[in-house]
Amino acid sequence: MMASALSLATNISIFASRKSILFHSKWFLSKRLLSSTPGMVNNGDARIRQVKLDSDKNKPKPKPNLKVTFELDDGRELIGKACDGDTLLDVVLNNELDLDGFGACEGTLACSTCHLVFSQEDFDRIPNKITDEEMDMLDLAYGLTETSRLGCQIYITKEFDGLRVKVPPAVNDVRLR
């Protein structure tokens, strides 16, 4: 709905007079154009409604301060930094860690390439429990264990600072079957 209002606002602003449409910073103000659009906020003046047009991507990102270690089958370790709220897939991608084929579906829960193995202790601490959809993907993963999860479904919080996870020796991209 917001996209429709934005599109309408863009088209109408070409024809509207300067008195009816005002642009200021990231806010779009209109006396008549957006009065019936859902999500409007009355700023105290009955003649003016506002819509915020910015998104999360315009906000400054916090500096990654949480550490995650990915243990590879050959004994190497890859260390990534994460922000509170990142998924383990985000950690791999944002740190450009060299994990071949990892996260092929970009976190859409359509493959099992971000399969990771947790210690029992860490597995038990994961707040979001496994869903049926994730379990279906894991059933097709290479090297499945009782403590396997998909990295795209695990969100890092301060409690997981210093987390160590094992990366299986191979990936099985179920989309290629």
GROMACS elastic network, one bead per residue, 0.5 to 0.9 nm:
[ bonds ]
;  ai    aj funct       b0    kb
    1     4     6  0.52013   500
    1     5     6  0.64022   500
    1     6     6  0.86701   500
    1    37     6  0.85115   500
    1    38     6  0.78699   500
    2     5     6  0.51193   500
    2     6     6  0.61061   500
    2     7     6  0.85776   500
    2    37     6  0.85206   500
    2    38     6  0.82442   500
    2    39     6  0.82488   500
    2    51     6  0.89192   500
    2    53     6  0.87572   500
    3     6     6  0.50017   500
    3     7     6  0.60669   500
    3     8     6  0.84877   500
    4     7     6  0.50736   500
    4     8     6  0.60188   500
    4     9     6  0.83421   500
    5     8     6  0.50383   500
    5     9     6  0.58526   500
    5    10     6  0.84490   500
    5    34     6  0.75620   500
    5    37     6  0.69886   500
    6    10     6  0.60454   500
    6    11     6  0.86071   500
    6    53     6  0.80955   500
    7    10     6  0.51206   500
    7    11     6  0.62673   500
    7    12     6  0.85900   500
    8    11     6  0.51962   500
    8    12     6  0.60059   500
    8    13     6  0.83063   500
    8    33     6  0.87478   500
    9    12     6  0.52255   500
    9    13     6  0.57847   500
    9    14     6  0.87674   500
    9    28     6  0.87726   500
    9    33     6  0.72166   500
    9    34     6  0.78159   500
   10    13     6  0.52676   500
   10    14     6  0.69054   500
   11    14     6  0.58043   500
   11    15     6  0.75618   500
   12    15     6  0.54051   500
   12    16     6  0.60018   500
   12    33     6  0.80042   500
   13    17     6  0.78138   500
   13    18     6  0.87892   500
   13    20     6  0.89267   500
   13    21     6  0.67141   500
   13    33     6  0.89577   500
   14    17     6  0.84075   500
   16    19     6  0.81359   500
   16    20     6  0.65072   500
   16    21     6  0.65935   500
   17    20     6  0.55812   500
   17    21     6  0.66094   500
   18    21     6  0.54960   500
   18    22     6  0.67255   500
   19    22     6  0.71449   500
   19    30     6  0.89149   500
   19    31     6  0.85978   500
   20    29     6  0.84102   500
   20    30     6  0.58335   500
   20    31     6  0.55670   500
   20    32     6  0.70195   500
   20    33     6  0.80892   500
   21    28     6  0.78652   500
   21    29     6  0.61627   500
   21    31     6  0.70367   500
   21    32     6  0.85796   500
   21    33     6  0.81288   500
   22    27     6  0.88547   500
   22    28     6  0.65799   500
   22    29     6  0.52787   500
   22    30     6  0.64161   500
   22    31     6  0.89563   500
   23    26     6  0.78781   500
   23    27     6  0.65613   500
   23    28     6  0.52745   500
   23    29     6  0.62766   500
   23    30     6  0.87411   500
   24    27     6  0.55592   500
   24    28     6  0.65801   500
   24    29     6  0.76857   500
   25    28     6  0.81423   500
   26    51     6  0.88935   500
   26    52     6  0.63704   500
   26    53     6  0.58862   500
   26    54     6  0.60096   500
   27    50     6  0.66311   500
   27    51     6  0.60423   500
   27    53     6  0.61283   500
   27    54     6  0.79971   500
   28    49     6  0.85455   500
   28    50     6  0.58673   500
   28    51     6  0.56545   500
   28    52     6  0.66512   500
   28    53     6  0.71403   500
   29    33     6  0.88990   500
   29    34     6  0.83188   500
   29    48     6  0.65278   500
   29    49     6  0.60080   500
   29    51     6  0.70022   500
   30    33     6  0.57021   500
   30    34     6  0.62396   500
   30    35     6  0.77390   500
   30    47     6  0.82544   500
   30    48     6  0.57609   500
   30    49     6  0.59023   500
   30    50     6  0.68699   500
   30    51     6  0.89932   500
   31    34     6  0.73843   500
   31    35     6  0.71287   500
   31    46     6  0.86916   500
   31    47     6  0.53623   500
   31    49     6  0.64954   500
   32    35     6  0.56117   500
   32    36     6  0.86169   500
   32    47     6  0.78126   500
   32    48     6  0.77825   500
   32    49     6  0.82441   500
   33    36     6  0.79697   500
   33    37     6  0.84956   500
   33    49     6  0.88677   500
   34    37     6  0.51893   500
   34    38     6  0.86040   500
   34    40     6  0.74520   500
   34    48     6  0.89622   500
   34    49     6  0.67247   500
   34    50     6  0.78026   500
   34    51     6  0.82711   500
   35    38     6  0.85792   500
   35    40     6  0.71819   500
   35    47     6  0.87647   500
   35    48     6  0.79474   500
   35    49     6  0.61340   500
   35    50     6  0.87184   500
   36    39     6  0.89771   500
   36    40     6  0.77222   500
   37    40     6  0.61690   500
   39    50     6  0.88113   500
   39    51     6  0.73031   500
   40    49     6  0.60407   500
   40    50     6  0.57698   500
   40    51     6  0.58402   500
   40    52     6  0.88894   500
   41    44     6  0.89332   500
   41    48     6  0.89945   500
   41    49     6  0.58773   500
   41    50     6  0.56329   500
   41    51     6  0.70265   500
   42    45     6  0.67461   500
   42    46     6  0.67104   500
   42    47     6  0.87275   500
   42    48     6  0.69589   500
   42    49     6  0.53301   500
   42    50     6  0.69461   500
   43    46     6  0.76670   500
   43    48     6  0.70893   500
   43    49     6  0.66766   500
   43    50     6  0.73296   500
   44    47     6  0.87686   500
   44    48     6  0.81769   500
   45    48     6  0.56666   500
   45    49     6  0.79598   500
   46    49     6  0.75001   500
   52    55     6  0.85294   500
   54    57     6  0.80983   500
   54    58     6  0.65284   500
   54    59     6  0.85684   500
   55    58     6  0.56843   500
   55    59     6  0.73531   500
   56    59     6  0.53616   500
   56    60     6  0.85131   500
   57    60     6  0.77103   500
   57    61     6  0.83143   500
   58    61     6  0.88029   500
   61    64     6  0.85850   500
   61    83     6  0.86613   500
   62    65     6  0.85870   500
   62    83     6  0.68329   500
   62    84     6  0.87903   500
   63    82     6  0.83005   500
   63    83     6  0.67837   500
   64    67     6  0.83684   500
   64    81     6  0.54466   500
   64    84     6  0.78037   500
   65    81     6  0.61090   500
   65    82     6  0.60159   500
   65    83     6  0.60284   500
   65    84     6  0.81224   500
   65   158     6  0.89616   500
   65   161     6  0.83205   500
   66    80     6  0.82594   500
   66    81     6  0.53987   500
   66    83     6  0.61007   500
   66    84     6  0.72894   500
   66   156     6  0.81355   500
   66   157     6  0.80144   500
   66   158     6  0.68496   500
   66   160     6  0.77313   500
   66   162     6  0.69272   500
   66   163     6  0.88295   500
   67    79     6  0.69575   500
   67    80     6  0.59151   500
   67    82     6  0.62495   500
   67   160     6  0.82357   500
   67   161     6  0.53220   500
   67   163     6  0.68353   500
   67   164     6  0.89013   500
   68    78     6  0.83829   500
   68    79     6  0.57709   500
   68    80     6  0.52822   500
   68    81     6  0.62524   500
   68    82     6  0.72441   500
   68    88     6  0.82886   500
   68    91     6  0.78530   500
   68   156     6  0.89083   500
   68   160     6  0.80402   500
   68   161     6  0.67071   500
   68   162     6  0.53844   500
   68   164     6  0.59770   500
   68   165     6  0.78282   500
   69    77     6  0.64414   500
   69    78     6  0.57276   500
   69    80     6  0.63798   500
   69    81     6  0.88587   500
   69   162     6  0.70514   500
   69   163     6  0.61997   500
   69   165     6  0.63773   500
   69   166     6  0.85046   500
   70    76     6  0.84758   500
   70    77     6  0.55856   500
   70    78     6  0.50833   500
   70    79     6  0.62273   500
   70    80     6  0.79480   500
   70    92     6  0.89801   500
   70   116     6  0.88552   500
   70   163     6  0.85510   500
   70   164     6  0.59637   500
   70   165     6  0.51581   500
   70   166     6  0.57854   500
   70   167     6  0.64166   500
   71    74     6  0.84254   500
   71    75     6  0.66756   500
   71    76     6  0.62115   500
   71    78     6  0.66146   500
   71    79     6  0.87744   500
   71   164     6  0.70101   500
   71   165     6  0.60245   500
   71   167     6  0.59408   500
   71   168     6  0.89037   500
   72    75     6  0.55017   500
   72    76     6  0.53242   500
   72    77     6  0.59428   500
   72    78     6  0.77175   500
   72    99     6  0.89539   500
   72   165     6  0.89016   500
   72   166     6  0.62180   500
   72   167     6  0.53242   500
   72   168     6  0.71499   500
   72   169     6  0.70670   500
   73    76     6  0.73287   500
   73   166     6  0.76489   500
   73   167     6  0.67966   500
   73   168     6  0.65166   500
   73   169     6  0.52995   500
   74    77     6  0.88837   500
   74   169     6  0.80524   500
   78    97     6  0.67861   500
   78    98     6  0.80596   500
   79    92     6  0.89941   500
   79    95     6  0.84757   500
   79    97     6  0.79567   500
   80    91     6  0.59710   500
   80    92     6  0.68031   500
   80    94     6  0.83112   500
   80    95     6  0.57602   500
   80    96     6  0.86054   500
   80    97     6  0.73898   500
   81    91     6  0.64943   500
   81    92     6  0.89299   500
   81    94     6  0.84150   500
   81    95     6  0.69704   500
   82    85     6  0.82303   500
   82    86     6  0.62418   500
   82    87     6  0.83478   500
   82    88     6  0.82793   500
   82    90     6  0.79062   500
   82    91     6  0.56115   500
   82    94     6  0.83045   500
   82    95     6  0.85555   500
   82   156     6  0.73346   500
   82   157     6  0.89037   500
   82   161     6  0.86496   500
   83    86     6  0.56204   500
   83    87     6  0.89886   500
   83    91     6  0.84411   500
   83   156     6  0.73950   500
   83   157     6  0.77828   500
   83   158     6  0.86749   500
   84    87     6  0.88816   500
   84   155     6  0.79116   500
   84   156     6  0.56926   500
   84   158     6  0.63115   500
   85   155     6  0.55066   500
   85   156     6  0.53779   500
   85   157     6  0.59548   500
   86    89     6  0.79534   500
   86    90     6  0.57452   500
   86    91     6  0.67635   500
   86   154     6  0.82864   500
   86   155     6  0.54999   500
   86   156     6  0.55018   500
   86   157     6  0.79269   500
   87    90     6  0.50040   500
   87    91     6  0.64735   500
   87    92     6  0.89212   500
   87   151     6  0.65119   500
   87   152     6  0.56011   500
   87   153     6  0.65957   500
   87   154     6  0.52883   500
   87   156     6  0.58368   500
   88    92     6  0.64890   500
   88    93     6  0.87711   500
   88   114     6  0.84218   500
   88   150     6  0.84776   500
   88   152     6  0.60019   500
   88   153     6  0.77499   500
   88   154     6  0.60027   500
   88   155     6  0.65588   500
   88   156     6  0.69049   500
   89    92     6  0.52385   500
   89    93     6  0.62788   500
   89    94     6  0.84870   500
   89   102     6  0.79557   500
   89   103     6  0.64095   500
   89   106     6  0.79826   500
   89   107     6  0.71452   500
   89   114     6  0.67324   500
   89   150     6  0.84914   500
   89   151     6  0.51387   500
   89   153     6  0.82275   500
   89   154     6  0.82260   500
   90    93     6  0.51237   500
   90    94     6  0.56835   500
   90    95     6  0.81845   500
   90   107     6  0.87869   500
   90   151     6  0.85127   500
   90   152     6  0.75228   500
   91    94     6  0.53060   500
   91    95     6  0.59444   500
   91    96     6  0.82052   500
   91    97     6  0.82082   500
   92    95     6  0.54787   500
   92    96     6  0.58678   500
   92    97     6  0.51571   500
   92    98     6  0.80014   500
   92    99     6  0.77290   500
   92   102     6  0.80969   500
   92   103     6  0.85833   500
   93    97     6  0.65970   500
   93   102     6  0.88072   500
   93   103     6  0.83362   500
   94    97     6  0.79758   500
   96    99     6  0.86081   500
   97   100     6  0.89568   500
   98   102     6  0.86786   500
   99   102     6  0.55294   500
   99   103     6  0.89979   500
   99   167     6  0.86414   500
  100   170     6  0.88420   500
  100   171     6  0.84237   500
  101   104     6  0.58416   500
  101   113     6  0.64112   500
  101   114     6  0.83008   500
  101   171     6  0.70267   500
  101   173     6  0.81935   500
  102   105     6  0.87974   500
  102   106     6  0.88681   500
  102   112     6  0.86183   500
  102   114     6  0.50976   500
  102   115     6  0.81762   500
  102   171     6  0.75131   500
  103   106     6  0.52039   500
  103   107     6  0.63841   500
  103   111     6  0.78708   500
  103   112     6  0.77750   500
  103   113     6  0.52977   500
  103   115     6  0.86615   500
  103   151     6  0.81559   500
  103   152     6  0.75802   500
  104   107     6  0.78737   500
  104   110     6  0.87415   500
  104   111     6  0.71052   500
  104   112     6  0.83887   500
  104   113     6  0.62341   500
  104   114     6  0.78493   500
  104   173     6  0.76235   500
  105   108     6  0.57386   500
  105   109     6  0.70238   500
  105   110     6  0.59235   500
  105   111     6  0.60455   500
  105   112     6  0.85442   500
  105   113     6  0.80019   500
  105   173     6  0.89511   500
  105   175     6  0.85698   500
  106   109     6  0.81578   500
  106   110     6  0.86860   500
  106   152     6  0.80004   500
  107   110     6  0.76154   500
  107   111     6  0.84765   500
  107   114     6  0.83906   500
  107   151     6  0.83020   500
  107   152     6  0.50167   500
  107   153     6  0.77610   500
  108   111     6  0.79352   500
  108   152     6  0.79140   500
  109   112     6  0.75653   500
  109   133     6  0.74764   500
  109   134     6  0.67696   500
  109   137     6  0.73745   500
  109   150     6  0.83739   500
  109   152     6  0.74423   500
  109   153     6  0.81798   500
  110   134     6  0.89679   500
  110   137     6  0.72238   500
  110   173     6  0.88949   500
  110   174     6  0.76943   500
  110   175     6  0.69337   500
  111   114     6  0.79332   500
  111   137     6  0.61819   500
  111   138     6  0.85623   500
  111   140     6  0.86808   500
  111   141     6  0.85169   500
  111   172     6  0.79845   500
  111   173     6  0.54958   500
  111   174     6  0.52017   500
  111   175     6  0.58575   500
  111   176     6  0.89808   500
  112   115     6  0.55780   500
  112   134     6  0.86607   500
  112   137     6  0.55679   500
  112   138     6  0.61106   500
  112   139     6  0.88152   500
  112   140     6  0.71118   500
  112   141     6  0.55395   500
  112   142     6  0.83806   500
  112   150     6  0.67626   500
  112   171     6  0.73032   500
  112   172     6  0.63630   500
  112   173     6  0.58158   500
  112   174     6  0.64571   500
  112   175     6  0.86925   500
  113   116     6  0.88290   500
  113   141     6  0.75342   500
  113   142     6  0.88860   500
  113   150     6  0.79250   500
  113   151     6  0.87848   500
  113   170     6  0.86599   500
  113   171     6  0.52444   500
  113   172     6  0.60616   500
  113   173     6  0.56172   500
  113   174     6  0.82070   500
  114   149     6  0.83453   500
  114   150     6  0.53283   500
  114   151     6  0.51151   500
  114   152     6  0.66581   500
  114   167     6  0.84221   500
  114   171     6  0.78938   500
  115   138     6  0.72810   500
  115   141     6  0.68625   500
  115   142     6  0.81419   500
  115   143     6  0.89057   500
  115   144     6  0.83148   500
  115   148     6  0.67615   500
  115   149     6  0.58407   500
  115   151     6  0.60644   500
  115   152     6  0.86348   500
  115   167     6  0.71210   500
  115   168     6  0.72524   500
  115   171     6  0.75892   500
  115   172     6  0.89875   500
  116   144     6  0.88589   500
  116   147     6  0.84514   500
  116   148     6  0.56635   500
  116   149     6  0.55898   500
  116   150     6  0.59485   500
  116   151     6  0.62241   500
  116   165     6  0.64264   500
  116   166     6  0.57763   500
  116   167     6  0.51561   500
  116   168     6  0.65997   500
  117   123     6  0.85021   500
  117   143     6  0.89491   500
  117   144     6  0.80478   500
  117   145     6  0.70448   500
  117   146     6  0.84653   500
  117   147     6  0.56864   500
  117   149     6  0.64796   500
  117   150     6  0.86395   500
  117   165     6  0.58143   500
  117   167     6  0.64348   500
  117   168     6  0.72749   500
  118   121     6  0.79390   500
  118   122     6  0.60378   500
  118   123     6  0.54894   500
  118   147     6  0.54295   500
  118   148     6  0.62967   500
  118   149     6  0.76518   500
  118   164     6  0.74476   500
  118   165     6  0.51568   500
  118   166     6  0.64393   500
  119   122     6  0.53187   500
  119   123     6  0.59862   500
  119   124     6  0.85830   500
  119   147     6  0.68038   500
  119   164     6  0.80495   500
  119   165     6  0.72601   500
  119   166     6  0.84546   500
  120   124     6  0.61304   500
  120   125     6  0.87186   500
  120   146     6  0.85447   500
  120   147     6  0.62848   500
  121   124     6  0.53356   500
  121   125     6  0.65540   500
  122   125     6  0.50612   500
  122   126     6  0.66108   500
  122   147     6  0.88692   500
  122   160     6  0.82393   500
  122   163     6  0.77832   500
  122   164     6  0.85866   500
  122   165     6  0.88519   500
  123   126     6  0.55383   500
  123   147     6  0.59283   500
  123   148     6  0.81230   500
  123   149     6  0.84450   500
  124   127     6  0.81041   500
  124   147     6  0.86316   500
  125   159     6  0.89670   500
  125   160     6  0.87958   500
  126   129     6  0.69723   500
  126   154     6  0.74728   500
  126   155     6  0.85033   500
  126   160     6  0.89548   500
  127   154     6  0.87440   500
  127   155     6  0.88340   500
  128   131     6  0.86818   500
  128   153     6  0.82969   500
  128   154     6  0.75832   500
  128   155     6  0.85111   500
  130   133     6  0.82869   500
  130   134     6  0.63038   500
  130   135     6  0.66850   500
  130   149     6  0.76173   500
  130   153     6  0.83925   500
  131   134     6  0.52367   500
  131   135     6  0.61798   500
  131   136     6  0.86552   500
  132   136     6  0.61431   500
  132   137     6  0.87800   500
  133   136     6  0.51493   500
  133   137     6  0.65467   500
  133   138     6  0.87623   500
  134   137     6  0.51911   500
  134   138     6  0.61533   500
  134   139     6  0.86565   500
  134   149     6  0.77943   500
  134   150     6  0.71182   500
  134   153     6  0.79908   500
  135   139     6  0.60827   500
  135   140     6  0.89152   500
  135   149     6  0.83058   500
  136   139     6  0.52992   500
  136   140     6  0.71627   500
  137   140     6  0.55956   500
  137   141     6  0.67420   500
  137   150     6  0.84213   500
  137   174     6  0.76234   500
  138   142     6  0.83175   500
  138   144     6  0.69227   500
  138   148     6  0.75296   500
  138   149     6  0.71497   500
  138   150     6  0.72959   500
  139   142     6  0.85735   500
  139   144     6  0.72214   500
  140   144     6  0.81613   500
  140   172     6  0.72353   500
  140   173     6  0.84890   500
  140   174     6  0.66576   500
  141   144     6  0.59155   500
  141   171     6  0.70009   500
  141   172     6  0.55538   500
  141   173     6  0.77987   500
  141   174     6  0.77615   500
  142   168     6  0.72011   500
  142   169     6  0.83099   500
  142   170     6  0.65288   500
  142   171     6  0.59185   500
  142   172     6  0.56222   500
  143   148     6  0.87615   500
  143   168     6  0.62637   500
  143   169     6  0.79874   500
  143   170     6  0.80152   500
  143   171     6  0.86699   500
  144   147     6  0.81530   500
  144   148     6  0.60893   500
  144   149     6  0.88860   500
  144   168     6  0.85441   500
  145   148     6  0.52339   500
  145   149     6  0.89072   500
  146   149     6  0.89496   500
  149   152     6  0.87036   500
  149   153     6  0.75060   500
  149   154     6  0.76799   500
  150   153     6  0.56049   500
  150   154     6  0.69754   500
  151   154     6  0.53544   500
  151   155     6  0.82205   500
  152   155     6  0.78578   500
  156   159     6  0.78422   500
  156   160     6  0.59651   500
  156   161     6  0.77416   500
  156   163     6  0.89211   500
  157   160     6  0.54615   500
  157   161     6  0.70669   500
  158   161     6  0.53584   500
  159   162     6  0.86775   500
  159   163     6  0.88354   500
  160   163     6  0.53054   500
  160   164     6  0.89961   500
  167   170     6  0.82368   500
  168   171     6  0.70677   500
  172   175     6  0.87810   500
  172   176     6  0.86012   500
  173   176     6  0.58854   500
  173   177     6  0.77746   500
  174   177     6  0.56007   500
